[in-house]
């Protein structure tokens, strides 16, 4: 079985990844019931349901054959397994299924499950019991505030390698559209990634996004990608790019991506680019290519407005609870780990551009060279920070357009 823990975060990502494949599902609880219904509604065929114990009454799920882990060895080499449980069980399940040779294993994130639950509740078709179960689970998630529970691993970490970008998007949440040109030195990135690897034992970070700013602008990008793969041999490495420079890259770039199993993640903005040629080139070079979550063949890129409270009077706990990246979008920049891009980049870039005074405290980030172990980082990621008072936690969407560099794009 692959050593990577592959997470599905968005509904379109789930459908695009799993549709037209031979599928099995792990789980027999409320999460599995809701996800199963969603998959079937999308035309997916589930061949088996794997469980750890028959005491879960999996026969109540459907007529799909149930396989208890450890009791038989089905031929699974051509099967994709979708793990449908809450995230705190994922590490345990990973150990349970390690002797099974699935084609691939994907894990449902809490955030994706919540979206599915909220968008598939059927109150009008007489399924009162099932709808009630769904609503109970939604209430449980909201009331227990799962975002405040430390995760067993870092699900997604951004490595910021530069500030600026060649595509100025209105309201950019990394503030790249108003940033002065700045490249993080490759030596700094190498040292920071190596330190994170020491803390996480070369594992326990599922996805690492190399980005900025526009990462293809960085003159040492190839070295950086090698550094990340060397330190994290099992992580999913994502090179997140707007694609403007992708087809201009030389053969060394494509070789580095191929040899280090880098996935090029293109955000499909509504601009005049040959996206099909990008996909073709990546395929020709045997490099993984995908569109960023929320964009793709049938999607139009939307932007969202990260609303800044200049007075700092927002409730940090409520902001954290409402934020779409809290306890998820950890942000690494020059020896410091932040809970999100906003706290680092609004302090560094927004303050300078508009002569503001958003104040960052020592408690708003971790110095990775003073941290003792990964547990300390996971605890930090699950707690609101003082800087959250400058954020409403809400992110209303709007049609994508280019920035005019006006402060009103964030307030």
C-alpha positions as CSV (number, residue, x, y, z in Angstrom):
1,X,0.0,0.0,0.0
2,X,1.2,3.5,-0.8
3,X,2.8,5.3,2.2
4,X,1.1,8.6,1.4
5,X,-2.1,9.6,3.2
6,X,-4.1,11.1,0.4
7,X,-6.9,13.5,1.5
8,X,-9.9,14.7,-0.4
9,X,-11.0,18.2,0.7
10,X,-13.6,19.3,-1.9
11,X,-16.7,17.7,-3.4
12,X,-15.5,18.2,-7.0
13,X,-12.1,16.7,-6.1
14,X,-13.9,13.6,-4.7
15,X,-16.0,13.1,-7.8
16,X,-13.1,13.8,-10.3
17,X,-10.8,11.4,-8.5
18,X,-13.1,8.5,-7.8
19,X,-15.7,8.5,-10.6
20,X,-15.4,5.6,-13.1
21,X,-13.1,3.6,-10.7
22,X,-13.6,0.3,-8.9
23,X,-14.4,1.5,-5.4
24,X,-14.6,0.2,-1.8
25,X,-15.6,2.2,1.2
26,X,-14.2,1.9,4.8
27,X,-16.6,2.6,7.6
28,X,-20.1,1.8,8.8
29,X,-20.9,4.8,11.0
30,X,-22.7,8.1,10.4
31,X,-19.9,9.5,8.2
32,X,-19.9,6.4,6.0
33,X,-23.7,6.4,5.6
34,X,-23.8,10.0,4.5
35,X,-20.8,9.7,2.2
36,X,-22.1,6.5,0.7
37,X,-25.4,8.2,-0.2
38,X,-23.6,11.1,-1.8
39,X,-21.3,8.8,-3.9
40,X,-24.3,6.8,-5.1
41,X,-26.1,10.0,-6.1
42,X,-23.0,10.8,-8.3
43,X,-23.3,7.5,-10.1
44,X,-20.4,5.8,-8.3
45,X,-20.6,2.0,-7.7
46,X,-19.3,0.8,-4.4
47,X,-18.2,-2.9,-4.6
48,X,-17.4,-3.5,-0.9
49,X,-17.6,-2.0,2.5
50,X,-14.7,-2.6,4.8
51,X,-15.2,-2.5,8.6
52,X,-13.1,-3.2,11.6
53,X,-15.9,-5.0,13.5
54,X,-19.4,-6.3,12.6
55,X,-20.7,-4.7,15.8
56,X,-21.2,-1.6,13.7
57,X,-24.2,-3.3,12.1
58,X,-22.9,-2.5,8.6
59,X,-25.7,-4.5,7.0
60,X,-28.0,-1.6,7.7
61,X,-26.0,0.6,5.3
62,X,-27.1,-1.1,2.1
63,X,-26.9,-4.3,0.2
64,X,-23.2,-3.9,-0.6
65,X,-21.0,-6.8,0.5
66,X,-19.3,-6.2,3.9
67,X,-15.7,-7.3,4.5
68,X,-14.4,-7.3,8.1
69,X,-10.7,-6.3,8.2
70,X,-8.5,-9.3,8.9
71,X,-11.0,-12.0,8.1
72,X,-10.3,-12.3,4.3
73,X,-8.0,-11.0,1.7
74,X,-10.0,-9.9,-1.3
75,X,-8.2,-9.0,-4.5
76,X,-7.9,-5.3,-4.1
77,X,-5.0,-4.3,-6.4
78,X,-7.5,-2.6,-8.8
79,X,-9.7,-1.1,-6.1
80,X,-9.6,2.4,-4.6
81,X,-10.5,2.6,-1.0
82,X,-12.3,5.6,0.4
83,X,-12.0,5.9,4.2
84,X,-15.1,7.5,5.6
85,X,-14.6,8.2,9.3
86,X,-13.7,11.3,11.4
87,X,-10.1,12.4,11.0
88,X,-9.0,11.4,14.5
89,X,-9.4,7.7,13.5
90,X,-7.3,8.0,10.3
91,X,-3.9,7.0,11.7
92,X,-5.4,3.9,13.4
93,X,-7.2,2.9,10.2
94,X,-4.0,3.4,8.2
95,X,-2.4,0.8,10.4
96,X,-5.3,-1.6,10.2
97,X,-5.3,-1.7,6.4
98,X,-1.5,-1.7,5.8
99,X,-1.5,-5.3,4.7
100,X,-4.1,-4.7,2.0
101,X,-2.8,-3.8,-1.4
102,X,-5.3,-1.3,-2.7
103,X,-4.6,0.6,-5.9
104,X,-5.0,3.9,-3.9
105,X,-6.4,4.9,-0.5
106,X,-8.1,8.3,0.0
107,X,-9.3,9.8,3.3
108,X,-12.4,12.1,3.7
109,X,-11.5,15.3,5.6
110,X,-13.9,16.6,8.3
111,X,-14.5,19.7,6.2
112,X,-15.5,17.7,3.2
113,X,-17.8,15.5,5.3
114,X,-19.4,18.6,6.8
115,X,-20.1,20.0,3.3
116,X,-21.6,16.7,2.1
117,X,-23.8,16.5,5.2
118,X,-25.0,20.0,4.8
119,X,-25.7,19.7,1.1
120,X,-27.3,16.3,0.9
121,X,-29.8,16.4,3.8
122,X,-33.2,15.4,2.3
123,X,-36.1,16.7,4.3
124,X,-38.8,16.2,1.7
125,X,-38.7,12.6,0.6
126,X,-40.0,10.9,3.6
127,X,-36.6,9.8,4.8
128,X,-37.2,11.3,8.2
129,X,-34.8,9.0,10.1
130,X,-31.9,9.5,7.7
131,X,-32.4,13.3,7.6
132,X,-32.5,13.4,11.3
133,X,-29.2,11.5,11.5
134,X,-27.6,14.0,9.1
135,X,-28.8,17.0,11.1
136,X,-27.7,15.4,14.3
137,X,-24.2,14.9,12.9
138,X,-24.1,18.5,11.7
139,X,-25.1,19.8,15.1
140,X,-22.5,17.5,16.7
141,X,-19.8,19.0,14.5
142,X,-20.9,22.5,15.1
143,X,-21.4,22.1,18.8
144,X,-18.2,20.2,19.5
145,X,-16.2,22.6,17.4
146,X,-13.9,19.9,15.9
147,X,-11.6,22.7,14.6
148,X,-10.4,23.1,18.2
149,X,-9.3,19.5,18.5
150,X,-5.6,18.8,17.6
151,X,-5.3,16.7,14.6
152,X,-3.1,13.6,14.4
153,X,-1.0,15.2,11.7
154,X,-0.7,18.3,9.6
155,X,-3.1,17.9,6.7
156,X,-1.9,20.8,4.6
157,X,1.1,23.1,5.0
158,X,2.0,26.0,2.8
159,X,5.7,26.7,2.2
160,X,5.9,30.4,1.2
161,X,8.9,30.8,-1.1
162,X,8.2,34.4,-2.3
163,X,5.8,37.3,-1.8
164,X,5.0,38.7,-5.2
165,X,3.1,37.5,-8.2
166,X,2.7,38.2,-11.9
167,X,-1.1,38.0,-11.8
168,X,-2.6,40.5,-9.5
169,X,-5.9,39.1,-8.2
170,X,-8.3,41.3,-6.4
171,X,-8.5,40.6,-2.7
172,X,-5.6,38.0,-2.7
173,X,-5.5,36.4,0.7
174,X,-1.7,36.1,0.4
175,X,-1.6,39.8,-0.4
176,X,0.7,39.0,-3.4
177,X,-1.1,41.6,-5.5
178,X,0.3,44.5,-3.3
179,X,3.6,42.9,-2.3
180,X,7.1,44.2,-3.1
181,X,9.3,41.7,-5.0
182,X,10.8,39.3,-2.4
183,X,12.3,35.8,-2.7
184,X,12.8,33.7,0.4
185,X,16.4,32.5,0.1
186,X,16.7,28.8,-0.9
187,X,19.1,28.2,2.0
188,X,16.5,29.4,4.4
189,X,13.8,27.2,2.9
190,X,16.2,24.2,2.9
191,X,16.9,24.7,6.6
192,X,13.3,25.2,7.6
193,X,12.0,22.2,5.7
194,X,14.7,20.0,7.2
195,X,13.7,21.2,10.7
196,X,10.1,20.4,10.1
197,X,11.1,17.0,8.9
198,X,13.0,16.5,12.2
199,X,10.0,17.5,14.2
200,X,7.6,15.3,12.2
201,X,10.0,12.4,11.6
202,X,9.8,12.8,7.8
203,X,6.1,12.0,7.8
204,X,2.8,13.2,9.4
205,X,2.4,16.1,7.0
206,X,0.0,14.9,4.3
207,X,0.2,17.8,1.8
208,X,2.9,20.4,1.3
209,X,2.0,23.3,-1.0
210,X,5.0,25.2,-2.5
211,X,3.7,28.6,-3.4
212,X,3.7,32.3,-2.8
213,X,3.2,34.6,-4.7
214,X,3.8,32.9,-8.0
215,X,6.4,30.1,-7.3
216,X,7.5,29.8,-11.0
217,X,9.2,33.2,-10.5
218,X,11.6,31.9,-7.9
219,X,15.1,31.3,-9.5
220,X,15.9,28.4,-7.2
221,X,12.5,26.6,-7.5
222,X,14.1,23.3,-8.7
223,X,16.3,23.2,-5.6
224,X,13.4,23.9,-3.4
225,X,11.3,21.1,-4.8
226,X,14.2,18.7,-4.3
227,X,14.6,19.9,-0.7
228,X,11.0,19.3,0.1
229,X,11.0,15.8,-1.4
230,X,14.2,14.8,0.4
231,X,12.8,15.9,3.7
232,X,9.3,14.5,3.2
233,X,9.5,11.3,1.1
234,X,5.9,10.4,1.6
235,X,4.1,13.7,1.4
236,X,2.0,15.0,-1.5
237,X,3.9,17.9,-2.9
238,X,1.8,20.5,-4.7
239,X,3.3,23.3,-6.8
240,X,0.5,25.8,-6.9
241,X,0.7,28.1,-9.9
242,X,-1.4,30.5,-11.9
243,X,0.1,28.9,-15.0
244,X,1.3,32.0,-16.8
245,X,4.9,30.7,-17.0
246,X,4.2,27.0,-17.0
247,X,4.7,26.3,-20.7
248,X,7.9,28.3,-20.7
249,X,9.7,26.0,-18.3
250,X,12.7,24.1,-19.5
251,X,13.3,20.4,-19.4
252,X,15.2,20.5,-16.1
253,X,12.0,21.8,-14.4
254,X,9.9,19.0,-15.8
255,X,12.5,16.4,-14.9
256,X,12.6,17.7,-11.3
257,X,8.9,17.5,-11.0
258,X,8.8,14.0,-12.5
259,X,11.6,12.6,-10.4
260,X,10.4,14.2,-7.1
261,X,6.7,13.3,-7.7
262,X,5.5,16.9,-7.7
263,X,1.9,17.6,-8.6
264,X,1.4,20.8,-10.5
265,X,-1.8,22.4,-9.2
266,X,-3.1,25.1,-11.6
267,X,-5.7,27.6,-10.5
268,X,-7.8,28.0,-13.6
269,X,-8.4,31.8,-13.7
270,X,-10.7,33.2,-16.3
271,X,-7.8,34.5,-18.4
272,X,-6.6,33.6,-21.9
273,X,-4.3,30.7,-21.3
274,X,-4.1,27.3,-23.1
275,X,-5.0,25.1,-20.2
276,X,-5.4,22.0,-22.4
277,X,-1.8,22.5,-23.6
278,X,-0.7,22.6,-20.0
279,X,-2.4,19.3,-19.3
280,X,-1.0,17.8,-22.5
281,X,2.5,18.9,-21.7
282,X,2.4,17.6,-18.1
283,X,1.1,14.3,-19.4
284,X,3.8,14.1,-22.0
285,X,6.4,14.7,-19.3
286,X,4.7,12.1,-17.0
287,X,4.1,14.8,-14.3
288,X,0.9,14.9,-12.3
289,X,-1.3,17.8,-13.1
290,X,-4.6,19.0,-11.6
291,X,-6.7,22.1,-11.3
292,X,-7.0,23.8,-7.9
293,X,-10.0,22.8,-5.9
294,X,-13.0,24.8,-7.0
295,X,-11.7,25.3,-10.6
296,X,-11.5,23.1,-13.6
297,X,-13.1,22.2,-16.9
298,X,-16.6,23.1,-15.8
299,X,-15.9,25.7,-13.1
300,X,-15.4,29.5,-13.2
301,X,-12.9,30.8,-10.7
302,X,-14.4,32.7,-7.9
303,X,-12.5,34.9,-5.5
304,X,-13.3,35.5,-1.8
305,X,-12.9,38.6,0.3
306,X,-10.9,38.1,3.5
307,X,-12.5,40.9,5.5
308,X,-10.0,42.7,7.8
309,X,-11.3,44.3,11.0
310,X,-8.8,47.2,11.3
311,X,-9.9,48.0,14.9
312,X,-9.1,44.4,16.0
313,X,-12.5,44.0,17.7
314,X,-13.5,40.6,16.3
315,X,-14.0,37.7,18.7
316,X,-10.9,35.5,18.0
317,X,-12.8,32.3,18.9
318,X,-15.7,33.0,16.6
319,X,-13.3,34.1,13.8
320,X,-11.3,30.9,14.2
321,X,-14.5,28.8,14.2
322,X,-15.8,30.5,11.0
323,X,-12.5,30.5,9.1
324,X,-12.2,28.0,6.2
325,X,-8.5,27.4,6.8
326,X,-8.3,27.2,10.6
327,X,-6.6,24.1,11.9
328,X,-5.8,23.3,8.3
329,X,-3.8,25.9,6.3
330,X,-0.5,26.1,8.3
331,X,1.9,28.6,6.8
332,X,5.7,28.3,6.9
333,X,7.8,31.4,6.4
334,X,11.4,32.0,7.4
335,X,11.6,29.8,10.5
336,X,8.1,30.6,11.7
337,X,4.9,28.6,11.4
338,X,1.7,30.6,11.3
339,X,-1.9,29.2,11.5
340,X,-2.8,30.8,8.2
341,X,-1.4,33.0,5.4
342,X,-3.5,36.0,6.7
343,X,-1.7,36.4,10.0
344,X,1.8,36.4,8.4
345,X,1.2,38.3,5.2
346,X,-1.3,41.0,6.3
347,X,1.2,41.9,9.1
348,X,4.1,42.0,6.7
349,X,2.5,43.3,3.5
350,X,-0.8,44.9,4.2
351,X,0.5,47.0,7.1
352,X,3.4,48.3,4.9
353,X,1.3,49.1,1.8
354,X,-1.5,51.0,3.6
355,X,0.4,52.3,6.7
356,X,-1.7,50.2,9.1
357,X,-0.9,48.9,12.5
358,X,-2.1,45.4,12.8
359,X,-0.1,44.0,15.7
360,X,1.5,40.5,15.7
361,X,2.4,39.0,19.0
362,X,4.8,36.1,19.8
363,X,1.8,33.9,20.5
364,X,0.6,34.3,16.9
365,X,3.3,32.0,15.5
366,X,5.7,29.3,16.5
367,X,9.5,29.5,16.1
368,X,10.1,26.1,14.7
369,X,13.6,26.1,16.2
370,X,12.3,26.5,19.7
371,X,9.5,23.9,19.4
372,X,10.2,20.6,21.1
373,X,8.0,18.2,19.1
374,X,5.2,17.9,16.6
375,X,2.6,17.7,19.3
376,X,3.3,21.3,20.3
377,X,2.7,22.3,16.7
378,X,-0.6,20.3,16.4
379,X,-1.8,21.9,19.6
380,X,-0.9,25.4,18.3
381,X,-2.8,24.8,15.0
382,X,-6.0,23.9,16.8
383,X,-6.3,27.1,19.0
384,X,-7.3,30.7,18.1
385,X,-4.6,33.3,18.2
386,X,-4.7,36.9,19.3
387,X,-4.3,38.0,15.7
388,X,-7.6,36.4,14.8
389,X,-9.2,39.6,16.2
390,X,-8.3,41.3,12.9
391,X,-10.3,38.8,10.9
392,X,-14.0,38.3,10.7
393,X,-13.6,34.6,9.7
394,X,-16.0,35.1,6.9
395,X,-15.0,35.0,3.2
396,X,-17.8,36.2,0.9
397,X,-17.3,35.2,-2.8
398,X,-17.2,37.5,-5.8
399,X,-16.3,37.3,-9.5
400,X,-12.6,37.1,-10.1
401,X,-11.0,40.3,-11.4
402,X,-7.6,42.0,-11.3
403,X,-6.6,44.1,-8.3
404,X,-6.6,47.9,-8.3
405,X,-4.5,47.8,-5.2
406,X,-7.2,49.5,-3.2
407,X,-7.6,48.9,0.6
408,X,-11.3,48.4,0.1
409,X,-10.5,45.0,-1.4
410,X,-10.0,43.7,2.2
411,X,-12.1,45.9,4.4
